[in-house]
Amino acid sequence: MTTHHLFPEATVTLRVGVRDLRPGDLPACTWSGSATHLRHVERELARAAAGEVDYLAVCTPADLPVAIGGVDYRATEGAGTLWQLAVLPALQSCGLGTLLVQSAERRIRARGLHRAELAVEEDNPRARALYERLGYVAYDRAPDAWDEEDPDGAIRRHETMCVLMRKNL
Ligand SMILES: CC(C)(COP(=O)(O)OP(=O)(O)OC[C@H]1O[C@@H](n2cnc3c(N)ncnc32)[C@H](O)[C@@H]1OP(=O)(O)O)[C@@H](O)C(=O)NCCC(=O)NCCS
């Protein structure tokens, strides 16, 4: 007879902190995307050093990032634009995305700005529902495109349609 060691369902409380993402964190962020994506994030960290963007990391007590995302202050005049939000797949639906968005909004307000903007792909209704729950309102739609890397390393152009959303802070 096989013995299965089944554990009762349990709730684990995870303490997390929010800080700026650093270049040294990138090897621990491979869950967020391809090598191409991480090179892109690395370039954004150079812009963060110049003050053009904030790039945030939600970290566990081991100081490892489980949610990352940027705020671009150059994309739209007078607003901070949230982009590249990503939560470690194993920890999605636990509230980390909400914490990331709220932390980004605090950074925007700290710069004396009163509007947050973001774009979400039309075929990503879960993310859109989250932003609506947090007070974002759709005001337009726009096409977007970026390079994506296949598992075999081939680069392909991804063309998509996005819903543009904003929130007054
Ligand atoms: C979209 C994304 C950033 C949201 O982050 P998240 O951590 O999953 O979001 P949250 O947990 O804060 O909220 C999402 C869900 O968790 C639920 N939730 C929030 N806090 C919770 C808690 N403490 N306990 C249980 N559930 C909770 C919400 O009700 C919501 O429900 P849903 O699963 O039906 O959507 C994340 O899922 C992700 O990285 N997705 C893939 C990449 C992507 O789509 N990025 C967005 C591009 S615009």
Ligand as a Chemical Component Dictionary entry (heavy atoms), coordinates in Angstrom:
data_LIG
# 
_chem_comp.id                   LIG 
_chem_comp.type                 NON-POLYMER 
_chem_comp.pdbx_formal_charge   0 
_chem_comp.three_letter_code    LIG 
# 
loop_
_chem_comp_atom.comp_id 
_chem_comp_atom.atom_id 
_chem_comp_atom.alt_atom_id 
_chem_comp_atom.type_symbol 
_chem_comp_atom.charge 
_chem_comp_atom.model_Cartn_x 
_chem_comp_atom.model_Cartn_y 
_chem_comp_atom.model_Cartn_z 
_chem_comp_atom.pdbx_ordinal 
LIG C1  C1  C 0 -2.141  40.733 -13.571 1  
LIG C2  C2  C 0 -1.247  40.502 -12.357 2  
LIG C3  C3  C 0 -0.139  41.557 -12.333 3  
LIG C4  C4  C 0 -2.129  40.697 -11.099 4  
LIG O1  O1  O 0 -1.388  40.367 -9.953  5  
LIG P1  P1  P 0 -2.005  39.431 -8.804  6  
LIG O2  O2  O 0 -1.020  39.399 -7.707  7  
LIG O3  O3  O 0 -2.438  38.145 -9.386  8  
LIG O4  O4  O 0 -3.274  40.325 -8.410  9  
LIG P2  P2  P 0 -4.058  40.321 -6.999  10 
LIG O5  O5  O 0 -3.844  39.048 -6.281  11 
LIG O6  O6  O 0 -3.768  41.578 -6.305  12 
LIG O7  O7  O 0 -5.552  40.396 -7.499  13 
LIG C5  C5  C 0 -5.996  39.439 -8.443  14 
LIG C6  C6  C 0 -6.918  38.421 -7.828  15 
LIG O8  O8  O 0 -6.604  38.005 -6.515  16 
LIG C7  C7  C 0 -7.712  38.195 -5.655  17 
LIG N1  N1  N 0 -7.115  38.590 -4.382  18 
LIG C8  C8  C 0 -6.543  39.770 -4.076  19 
LIG N2  N2  N 0 -6.084  39.737 -2.816  20 
LIG C9  C9  C 0 -6.328  38.499 -2.336  21 
LIG C10 C10 C 0 -6.080  37.852 -1.094  22 
LIG N3  N3  N 0 -5.467  38.482 -0.080  23 
LIG N4  N4  N 0 -6.441  36.571 -0.960  24 
LIG C11 C11 C 0 -7.059  35.919 -1.981  25 
LIG N5  N5  N 0 -7.329  36.490 -3.175  26 
LIG C12 C12 C 0 -6.984  37.760 -3.343  27 
LIG C13 C13 C 0 -8.528  39.253 -6.295  28 
LIG O9  O9  O 0 -9.884  39.216 -5.956  29 
LIG C14 C14 C 0 -8.285  38.929 -7.763  30 
LIG O10 O10 O 0 -9.163  37.905 -8.211  31 
LIG P3  P3  P 0 -8.956  37.102 -9.597  32 
LIG O11 O11 O 0 -8.021  35.962 -9.299  33 
LIG O12 O12 O 0 -10.321 36.647 -9.980  34 
LIG O13 O13 O 0 -8.362  38.059 -10.600 35 
LIG C15 C15 C 0 -0.654  39.083 -12.305 36 
LIG O14 O14 O 0 -1.694  38.135 -12.287 37 
LIG C16 C16 C 0 0.283   38.765 -13.458 38 
LIG O15 O15 O 0 1.487   38.956 -13.370 39 
LIG N6  N6  N 0 -0.258  38.257 -14.578 40 
LIG C17 C17 C 0 0.530   37.901 -15.751 41 
LIG C18 C18 C 0 1.113   39.112 -16.442 42 
LIG C19 C19 C 0 0.077   40.181 -16.725 43 
LIG O16 O16 O 0 -1.021  39.890 -17.168 44 
LIG N7  N7  N 0 0.433   41.450 -16.428 45 
LIG C20 C20 C 0 -0.459  42.571 -16.593 46 
LIG C21 C21 C 0 -0.134  43.318 -17.838 47 
LIG S1  S1  S 0 -1.108  44.807 -17.967 48 
# 
loop_
_chem_comp_bond.comp_id 
_chem_comp_bond.atom_id_1 
_chem_comp_bond.atom_id_2 
_chem_comp_bond.value_order 
_chem_comp_bond.pdbx_ordinal 
LIG C1  C2  SING 1  
LIG C2  C3  SING 2  
LIG C2  C4  SING 3  
LIG C2  C15 SING 4  
LIG C4  O1  SING 5  
LIG O1  P1  SING 6  
LIG P1  O2  DOUB 7  
LIG P1  O3  SING 8  
LIG P1  O4  SING 9  
LIG O4  P2  SING 10 
LIG P2  O5  DOUB 11 
LIG P2  O6  SING 12 
LIG P2  O7  SING 13 
LIG O7  C5  SING 14 
LIG C5  C6  SING 15 
LIG C6  O8  SING 16 
LIG C6  C14 SING 17 
LIG O8  C7  SING 18 
LIG C7  N1  SING 19 
LIG C7  C13 SING 20 
LIG N1  C8  SING 21 
LIG N1  C12 SING 22 
LIG C8  N2  DOUB 23 
LIG N2  C9  SING 24 
LIG C9  C10 SING 25 
LIG C9  C12 DOUB 26 
LIG C10 N3  SING 27 
LIG C10 N4  DOUB 28 
LIG N4  C11 SING 29 
LIG C11 N5  DOUB 30 
LIG N5  C12 SING 31 
LIG C13 O9  SING 32 
LIG C13 C14 SING 33 
LIG C14 O10 SING 34 
LIG O10 P3  SING 35 
LIG P3  O11 DOUB 36 
LIG P3  O12 SING 37 
LIG P3  O13 SING 38 
LIG C15 O14 SING 39 
LIG C15 C16 SING 40 
LIG C16 O15 DOUB 41 
LIG C16 N6  SING 42 
LIG N6  C17 SING 43 
LIG C17 C18 SING 44 
LIG C18 C19 SING 45 
LIG C19 O16 DOUB 46 
LIG C19 N7  SING 47 
LIG N7  C20 SING 48 
LIG C20 C21 SING 49 
LIG C21 S1  SING 50 
# 
